[in-house]
Each structure stands twice: as C-alpha cells, then as structure tokens.
Amino acid sequence: MTLDIKLDQFVKGLSTKLVGNYEANDYMRKWYLTHQYNYKFISADPTNNPYIPGRPDPNQINIFTFSQNQPFLRYNISTGWQYQVNWYLNYDRKFGEHAINAMTVFEQADNRRIGATAQGFAPVTDIDQMFAYSTSPGNRFGDAEEFIDPALTRQSWIGRLNYNYGNRYLADFSFRYDGTVLAAKSQRWGFFPSASLAWRISQESFFKDNIDWINELKLRGGYGTTGNLVNVANEQIGKFLYMDTYANAGGYMFGNTYYINVGPGPTPVPGITWATNYETNLGLDFAMLKNRLSGSIDGFLKRRRIFWARAMLPFL
C-alpha cells in the first residue's frame, strides 16, 4: 500500500508519503500414519507353478512401518505475521542559488510467529481422529513455540538534510535513531549521525576561467556513524541476553516417568547495546580532457566500538 500527498497548499515544496505492507501466514498440518500389514506370498504349487497364489497364512505377514516405531496422529498449528510501515515527510525547495532538500522517515517493522503441536500414539483403531488414540501420558505429546525475528523487528527515525549553494558548496547531514528488541529498554535506542561537506572547485570562476582541460574537480570530506548488533566475532547477538533466562537442562527417570530439568541460561549482560562503527573519509573527484579521463581518490579511517556491561556475580 502506498499513499502520496502533496502539501504545497500549506508549505511550498512539502509532501508526504505512507508505505505499508502486511503479511499473515496461518496453517494447520495433519500427519496420519498407520502400519500396513500384508500377507506374505505363498505359492499353491511351488514345484510345478510357483506363481499361483495359495491360501494366506495369518502367521506369515509383512509389516511396513515407514521407519516409525508406532502409528501416530499429529497436528501442527502455526500463526505468523509480519508488517512494515514507513512514513515519509519530504521538503524540496530552491531560493535563488540556494537549494534545500530534507526528508524525515519513521519506520516500524515486526515479524513474529506462534505455534503448537499435539501428537498421539497407540490408537485403538485406524482412524484419523485424536479420540481414538491413547490418553496415557506416555502416548500423548504436546509442544509450543513463540518466535520473534530480531533482524526484522525494529523501530527507527531517519532524517536527512541536503544543502547546495550555487552548485559549488554542498553540505549533507543525516541520522538514524534505531530501536531494537535485542537490548534492555534502557539500552534499546541508538543515535547514529553522519555529516559531509564538498567543494566543487571546478565551478569557481577563478578556476574554470583559467583551466579548461580539467572539467571536474571536487574536494569532499565526511564523518559518519552506523550501528549494528554484533559481538566481537562479528556475529549477531542472541535474543534476551540482557535478562535471566531458563532452558531445558536434560532430565532423569524416576520410576516409570521421565522428568525434565530446567536450568539457568547464560549469565545476563544487562548493559548490552549497539555496536557503533565510526568512519572518516577524505576524497577528491576529478575529470579531465573533456571527461575522457575521470577518477576518485579516497582515504578512509574506520573503527568499531562494542559496549558490553560487566555482570556482577555475588560471592557465595
């Protein structure tokens, strides 16, 4: 879905746009498996004509299990949804030799799924309905899951401002203000600004009036930051690392019953937050000999800072 609206009647050069999409996936899967019993072939006259079938023997049968220990009936139900909404506010205007272009964007996206599985064994008869299967705890199984995709679940504010004077002096400022579900609420948001300046020397009168074999000469420089959610191995950090978690820790048999152990997960890191990349750039663009020869010269300085808070462990 896209909606464009011109707002010149209020502010000349102002416009807005709304873009959104939503996708839902719902399904129910059903598995029904029975063991098949077939009589073994017995010849009526093995000596003269072994291909004539004889009377079946109930004690000689083949059982086809399809690599399953016993018959079962299984249901799997899943409901998933994802959406993304982007709202844009744009401004584009010229005032003589001054040109201004600005944009603000709000972005929100989410991707989640929930599911449940039920399975029964030991049916009293071969039909595909759960009431025909044993209600003994050992013959009934159930499981459930809740899923959230941290790579797609986010909220952001994005901004950009471009200024151009006489097609000679260029300035650009932009930022991202990003929120993630991978960090605690107090550490969830990160602000990442960037700025750049450029000077088109070839458009200055003192240059183009005296040097005609250079068609383009631009000096530029910039400083920017970007954020990502990676650890020191450059891998995306896991979910819920900032809080106490619990997980399956094996189990044990007591009598005829198997009991599951639940144990604590990794030591939480409450202050885990964005990793920030810093980049400084200086460059020179050129074109000469009627643009037959062109190129760029760039120098970069990059560094990354990853913030990890220490977890304080009590003395026992």
C-alpha positions in Angstrom: 0.0 0.0 0.0 1.3 3.5 -1.0 -0.2 6.9 -0.4 1.3 10.1 -1.8 0.1 13.5 -0.7 1.3 16.9 -1.9 1.2 19.6 0.8 2.2 22.7 -1.3 -1.0 24.4 -0.3 0.3 24.6 3.2 4.1 24.8 2.7 5.5 25.0 -0.8 7.8 22.1 -1.6 6.4 19.9 1.2 5.0 16.4 0.5 4.3 13.2 2.5 4.1 9.5 1.7 2.9 6.4 3.5 4.1 3.0 2.5 3.0 -0.2 4.3 2.7 -3.9 3.9 1.3 -6.8 6.0 1.6 -10.5 5.5 -0.1 -13.2 7.5 0.5 -17.0 7.4 -1.8 -19.4 9.1 -1.9 -23.1 8.6 -2.8 -26.4 10.1 -0.9 -29.5 9.1 -2.0 -33.0 9.9 0.0 -36.2 9.8 -1.7 -39.6 10.0 0.4 -42.7 9.8 -0.6 -46.3 10.3 1.5 -49.5 10.0 0.4 -51.6 7.0 0.1 -55.4 7.4 0.3 -57.5 4.2 0.2 -61.3 3.9 3.4 -62.9 2.6 3.0 -64.6 -0.8 2.6 -68.4 -0.5 2.6 -70.5 -3.7 -0.1 -73.1 -4.1 2.2 -75.4 -6.2 5.8 -74.5 -5.6 7.1 -77.4 -7.7 5.1 -77.1 -10.9 3.9 -73.5 -10.9 5.3 -71.3 -8.1 3.3 -68.2 -9.4 -0.1 -69.5 -8.4 -1.1 -68.0 -5.0 -2.1 -70.2 -2.2 -4.1 -69.7 0.9 -2.8 -66.8 3.1 -1.2 -67.8 6.4 -2.1 -65.4 9.3 1.2 -66.2 10.9 3.2 -65.0 7.9 2.8 -61.3 7.3 4.9 -58.2 6.3 4.7 -55.1 8.4 5.5 -51.8 6.7 6.3 -49.2 9.5 7.7 -46.4 7.3 10.6 -46.1 9.7 8.3 -45.2 12.6 8.1 -47.2 15.8 4.4 -47.0 16.1 1.3 -45.4 14.4 0.6 -41.8 15.3 -1.6 -38.8 14.6 -0.1 -35.3 14.7 -1.4 -31.8 14.4 0.7 -28.8 13.9 -0.9 -25.3 14.0 1.1 -22.1 13.3 0.1 -18.4 13.1 2.7 -15.9 11.8 2.6 -12.3 10.8 5.0 -9.6 9.6 4.5 -6.0 8.6 6.4 -2.8 7.8 5.2 0.8 7.8 7.2 3.7 6.5 6.0 7.3 6.8 8.0 10.0 4.8 7.9 13.8 5.1 9.8 15.5 2.3 10.8 19.1 1.6 12.4 20.2 -1.7 12.8 23.9 -2.4 15.1 26.4 -4.2 15.7 30.0 -3.3 17.9 31.6 -5.9 21.2 29.9 -5.7 20.2 28.1 -2.5 18.7 24.6 -2.7 17.4 22.6 0.2 16.2 19.0 0.3 15.1 17.4 3.5 13.5 14.1 4.5 12.2 12.6 7.7 11.2 8.9 7.9 9.5 6.9 10.6 9.9 3.1 10.2 8.4 0.2 12.2 8.6 -3.5 11.4 7.7 -6.7 13.2 8.0 -10.4 12.4 6.5 -12.9 14.9 5.1 -16.5 14.9 3.4 -18.7 17.4 2.8 -22.5 17.0 1.6 -25.6 18.8 2.0 -29.3 18.2 -0.1 -32.2 19.5 0.7 -35.9 18.9 -1.0 -39.2 19.9 0.1 -42.8 19.8 -1.4 -46.3 20.3 -4.8 -46.0 18.6 -7.5 -48.5 19.4 -8.5 -48.4 15.7 -7.0 -46.9 12.5 -8.9 -43.7 12.1 -7.5 -40.1 11.8 -9.2 -38.7 14.9 -7.5 -38.0 18.2 -10.2 -39.5 20.4 -9.2 -43.0 19.1 -5.6 -42.6 20.5 -4.5 -43.5 24.0 -4.8 -40.8 26.7 -2.0 -42.3 28.7 0.7 -39.5 29.3 3.3 -41.7 27.7 1.2 -41.8 24.5 0.4 -38.1 24.3 2.9 -35.3 23.3 2.5 -31.6 23.1 4.8 -28.7 22.4 4.6 -25.0 21.6 6.8 -22.1 20.4 6.9 -18.4 20.2 9.3 -16.8 17.7 10.4 -13.2 17.1 12.9 -12.2 14.4 15.2 -9.6 15.8 16.6 -8.8 12.4 13.2 -7.6 11.2 11.6 -6.3 14.4 12.6 -2.7 14.8 11.6 0.9 15.1 13.5 3.8 13.6 13.6 7.5 13.0 15.6 8.6 9.9 16.5 12.1 8.8 18.5 13.7 6.0 19.2 17.4 5.1 21.0 18.4 1.9 22.1 22.0 1.2 23.5 23.2 -2.1 24.7 26.7 -2.8 25.4 27.6 -6.4 26.2 24.0 -7.3 29.6 24.8 -5.6 29.2 24.3 -1.9 27.5 21.1 -0.8 26.6 20.0 2.7 24.8 16.9 3.9 23.6 15.8 7.4 21.8 12.6 8.2 20.9 10.5 11.2 19.3 7.2 12.3 17.7 6.7 15.7 17.2 3.0 15.9 15.4 0.8 18.5 15.9 -3.0 18.9 14.4 -5.8 20.9 17.8 -7.3 21.5 18.7 -4.9 24.2 17.1 -3.9 27.5 14.7 -0.9 27.5 17.3 1.4 29.0 19.8 0.5 26.2 17.4 -0.1 23.4 17.9 3.0 21.3 21.0 4.2 19.4 21.6 7.5 17.7 23.9 7.5 14.6 24.6 10.8 12.9 26.6 11.5 9.8 27.8 14.7 8.0 29.7 15.6 4.9 31.0 18.7 3.1 32.0 19.1 -0.6 33.6 21.9 -2.6 33.3 21.8 -6.4 36.5 23.8 -7.1 35.9 23.4 -10.9 32.8 25.6 -10.6 34.6 28.6 -9.2 35.2 31.4 -11.7 38.9 31.6 -10.8 39.3 28.0 -11.8 37.1 27.5 -14.9 38.1 30.8 -16.4 41.8 29.8 -16.4 41.9 26.0 -16.6 39.9 24.4 -19.4 41.4 20.9 -19.5 40.0 19.9 -16.1 36.3 19.5 -16.3 35.5 18.5 -12.8 37.4 18.8 -9.5 35.7 18.3 -6.2 37.1 18.1 -2.7 35.0 16.3 -0.1 35.1 15.1 3.4 32.8 13.3 5.7 32.3 11.7 9.1 29.7 9.1 9.9 28.5 6.5 12.4 26.4 3.4 11.9 25.0 0.9 14.4 24.8 -2.8 14.3 24.1 -5.6 16.8 27.2 -7.9 16.6 29.6 -9.3 19.1 33.4 -9.4 19.0 33.2 -12.3 16.5 31.1 -10.1 14.1 28.1 -12.3 14.7 24.6 -11.0 15.6 24.0 -11.1 19.3 21.5 -13.6 20.7 18.0 -12.8 22.0 17.3 -11.9 25.6 21.0 -11.8 26.6 20.2 -8.8 28.9 17.9 -10.8 31.2 17.8 -14.1 33.2 16.7 -17.0 31.0 16.0 -20.6 31.6 16.3 -23.6 29.3 15.9 -27.4 29.1 18.8 -29.0 31.0 18.3 -32.7 30.3 16.2 -34.9 32.6 16.1 -38.1 34.7 13.9 -41.2 35.2 12.0 -41.7 38.5 10.0 -44.9 38.5 8.4 -45.1 35.1 8.3 -41.4 34.5 10.8 -39.1 32.7 11.2 -35.7 34.3 12.7 -32.7 32.6 15.3 -30.4 34.3 15.1 -26.7 33.8 18.4 -24.8 34.3 19.5 -21.2 34.1 20.8 -19.8 30.8 23.9 -17.7 30.2 24.9 -15.1 32.7 22.9 -12.0 31.6 24.6 -8.8 30.3 22.1 -6.0 31.4 24.0 -3.2 29.6 24.4 -4.9 26.2 23.7 -2.3 23.5 24.6 -1.2 20.0 28.0 -1.7 18.4 29.0 1.6 16.7 31.1 2.0 13.6 32.9 5.3 13.1 34.2 6.3 9.7 36.1 9.4 8.5 36.6 10.0 4.8 38.5 12.5 2.6 38.2 12.3 -1.1 39.0 14.0 -4.4 36.9 13.5 -7.6 38.3 14.6 -11.0 37.5 14.5 -14.7 39.7 16.0 -17.5 40.3 16.1 -21.2 36.6 16.5 -22.0 35.7 13.8 -19.4 37.8 11.2 -21.2 39.7 10.6 -18.0 38.0 10.6 -14.7 38.5 9.0 -11.2 38.4 9.4 -7.5 41.0 9.3 -4.7 39.7 8.3 -1.2 41.2 7.9 2.2 39.3 6.1 5.0 39.7 5.7 8.7 37.3 3.1 10.3 36.9 1.9 13.8 34.3 0.0 15.8 33.3 0.2 19.4 31.3 -2.5 21.1 29.8 -1.8 24.5 29.4 -4.7 26.9 28.4 -4.1 30.5 30.0 -6.3 33.2 27.8 -8.7 35.1 28.4 -8.6 38.8 28.3 -12.0 40.4 27.6 -12.3 44.2 30.1 -14.0 46.5 28.7 -17.3 47.8 
